């Protein structure tokens, strides 16, 4: 017996060793150099080698063949941080004597590697591999692309620092600019100086325009070469240069507050020309614009008329401050404008909740099992006993088992149906008819049986599998293959019975939702009044439409197809919004991996309770999956829910149905009606807050709504009217403070102090829970019209306290801007 056991163990060991050796031999298959000596390949990755994790990266590949014809595929395998391996492939034909350039787009490159490998395959055989160095950067690193024939004069751009303190400058040419908008996503700023933009192709210009609409920033450096620099940019430039003029640079010194050397000649040539109607001048000299800008969707284009290569600017030490000022001007994007957040919990829950796909109820299951037990037991025994043939139980019991198994199988098959379901949820953002709309979509592939599918995605859109950390009962995991060409194809999508394989689809579309309107904002005693109209020409009903300004939501109800809805509403209800982030920051500073946005804003936008129904749950999860923070921009946005998405996804060789849900967000053009000496109240819903000092607070997302105070803990908040509120003089303000549980007997009321702008110190007030009026506003309202509040536990309070609300209402009169 021992001999047999020993023989068995030795045999198993030898078999495992053989399998391991064979697997290693397959994975380490060498390149056949005899067949590929005439094939060459060069690779450029990202922007000057910089690759941003969780963003699309262009990979530019040039392949040449001086030998026999090759019909192959280019492969790039990306091992994401979650462990999911995704292969991006593209067919390539290389006849003998040919040379081709192609671009692959990849997503999810891990931040831990420093190399990327590109393989050329023919008939599943690796014939050539090329490795290239990369430098991963995070989403909050400011990546500046510099396209210039003389970049040395602009290297001080690297000294411009966002809140994260990390900036990288990539030196580019026109060949490094992708022809697909999503390929630009890692780039935050493009600086064009002394470069011929006339070399840009039409696809590159379209991609540039889409990138700007989504929040990109273009900085055009003029000077003597302005005509060449703007040659291919058309109406993107806020100033159309046609001549030069010599003017004083003194306004730049005044703007930045840093002087030039005493001996410096203060005059320099600048580009001059006509401003576009939407241009806004930031600095001028004797009426000649020095710096101007214009908005394009969420993005902006800045134009500097002076030449930084010439004196006195070339040796001026304050030029980094000038660039920082220019790039900081403009509006920060709202929290939903960055695409899906890398914390995939909400996206997983949204895409897994396929409407119409559900398990039988507990009552149904119990009834089925009860019937089965009764029939196979008492009924079967009673019938056979009456027939006096109980020995037939050897046949009737197996027959009943087979019968019920068949019924269960057929019932389950009927419940699952026979068609593939493409469950699609999307955020559609638009800014006007002349600008492309942005599409951020989730795609869940649900199958009634175990199968594999190929799914074509609309040309111009890109797709990738959702990260593995979404693992759940209804969602599949594993590797994926993305085939690129004229369009993306999700290849060999493997779906188990009743499970969902989730993907993300992103891109821009010219099928802009036909939703338009205009809003005039008027100061009012109760806040701000919206007057105007909204027009729905989409051909579908927008359900639960609402106007959003900051944290304030004005619900409009359903907006029928073709309806023109007049607007006359008061805005201001709701909580204070987080202050817009610094426009220089590439990513919201208040983003946290542990953020949870089932809040009052969500319930108002969906017009229901997040847990009230599966439909409301899906809406909340979709909204939460794209809210990277609590700042909601400075515009007026129309929100509405629709049942169709401007996106095509086709399953090859299989019947399928599409189930859509979309959140449409349209930034409406607004006009602020200035009224001098108009009495006005600014409620919390029209204010913004900022955490000045958390005083060591442990929670990552501290806000003035529902936070805990502990002994010796004193967080400090700043409140001010939002950027959409007209200039006003504050006569008084009200501090609102609420808590669910407090006990005055044990001194549970916190201590509140206001920062005195006259003395530079905090003054303590005897505030109670509720509304506390401060009449002498001049002592506490700063130059920006805001107040700073510090709150801490009461003296001797060792138990701590939970504050549900701390915010401010401002009361005063408007004033015209001078």
Secondary structure, 3 states (H helix, E strand, C coil): CHHHHHHHHHHHHHHHHHHHHHHHHHHCCCCCHHHHCCEEEEEEECECCEEECCCEEEEEEEEEECCCCEEEEEEEEEECCCCCEEEEEEEEEECCCEEEEEEEEEECCCCCCCEEEEEEEECCEEEEEEEEECEEECCCCEEEEEEECCHHHHHHHHHCCCCCCCEEEEEECHHHCCCCHHHHCCCCEEEEECCCHHHCCHHHHHHHHHHHHCCCEEEEECHHHHHHHCCCCHHHCCEEEEEEEEEECHHHHHHHCCCCCCCCCCEEEEEEEEECCCCEEEEEECCEEEEEEEEECCEEEEEECECCCCCCCCCCCCHHHHHHHHHHCCCCCCHHHHCCCCCCHHHHHHHHCCCCCCCCCHHHHHHHHHHHHHHHHHHHHHHHHHHCCHHHHHHHHHHHHHHHHHHHHHHHHHHHCCCEEEEEEEEEEECCCCCCEEEEEEEEEECCCCEEEEEEECCCCEEEECCHHHCECCECCCCEEEEECCCCEEEEEEECCCCEEEEEEEEEECCCCCEEEEEEEEEECCEEEEEEEEEECCCCCEEEEEEEECCEEEEEEEECCCCEEEEEEEECCCCCEECCCCCCCCCCCCCCCCCCCCCHHHHHHHCCCCCCCHHHHHHHHHHHHCCCCCECCCCEEEEEEECCCCCCEEECCCCEEEEEEEEEEEEEEEEEECCCCCEEEECHHHEEEEEEECCCCCCCCCCCCCEEECCCCCCEEEEEECCCCCCEEEEEEEEEEECCCCCHHHCCCCEEEEEECCCCEEEEECCCCEEEEECCHHHCCCCCCCEEEEEECCCCCCCCEEECEEEEEEEEEECCCC
